[in-house]
């Protein structure tokens, strides 16, 4: 967190308000966060017990009072070129009321169906005919800017479930409610994703199917992806 805030400062990124949502960290870590408050002038939202990622995201968003929310997890680091493109994203949001959010990063692959917008950004377009399963993730819980009334249209994060399922349910809600988002095409250039050995990621690692290349694994992968396409398509129609 200190690295993230220090990097934003070094890039001369200034915000009307900064909210740090903590989910029952150890007392020594809370004390460290409190010591950083005077340095970086943020509001610390805490919880006496760990209620899960969904609850932490909900309470953090509830505390926001500004028109827009720049959401960045603590293990991301903005690059030197980020401020210029962030300024573009803010301009787009101000000019186009139909935009719900703008993505700055992706885990592994670009969004499969893109319509050129401007200044390196493209609109994410959902197609039922596309066979790429990444099409379901127009919304994802990685660095982005969104309108702070996002919950009013798409609902709150589901609580009491794993983080990846929580993210998926919000992605489905985004498609169900006809959300509109932009994606920065050079998505690997705006943020680095860094975890030191002292602060490893708490998210469960994803199975990398591409590293397992043989006939049996390829067959399993193809069957799984076909199943996923069908299931996710049905979820758009019926998930609540």
C-alpha positions, 0 to 999 in steps of 0.5 A: 500500500505504501509503495502504491501511494508513494508511486502515485505521488511521484507521478504527481497523481492527486485525488480529491479523496483516497479510501483504504479499505482494510479487512481485519489486518493484524494489529501491527499492520493497522498501526502501520496504516495509521502511521501512513495516514498523516503522510498520504492523507487517506481515510482508513475503513476497517473491520473488527473481523474478516468478512471476505473480499466482497464485504471489503469492496462494498464497505470501501465503495460505500465510503466514497463521496466523489463522482468517480472511483479509481479502483486499484488493489495494493499490489499494483504499481502505476507506470510513468505513462499512467497519468496521461491515459488516466486523464483521457479516461476521465475526459471520456467519462465526463463527455459520455454519460453512457460509459460505466467504467474503463479498464486499465489492465487485464490478467492475460489476454486482451478483450476478444471483441473490441470497437476502436474508440480513441486515444488507444482505448476501445469499446468492449462489445459482447457477442453471443457468437464469439467462441472466446470465453474471455468475452464474459469478462467485460467487467473484472476486478482489476485496475479501472475507473468507474462511476461511484454510483456503479452499485445502483445499476449493477448491484453490490458485490456478493458477500461470503463467496470466493473472490473469483466467483464474486468477480464472475457474478459482477461480470455477469451482472454487467452484461445483464444490465447492458453495461458499457466499458472501454478497454486500454489496448496496450493494457500491459503498459499502465500498471505492473502487478508485483508481489514481494516474497514478504507479501504474496498474493492471497488469491488462489492461483489459476490453472495454466492449461497452456503449460500442459500440452498433450492430447489428453489435456487439450481434449479436456481443455476443449471440453471444459471451454465448451461447457463454460461457454454454454454455462456462462451464456445461460447465466446471463439469461437466468442468474440472479 
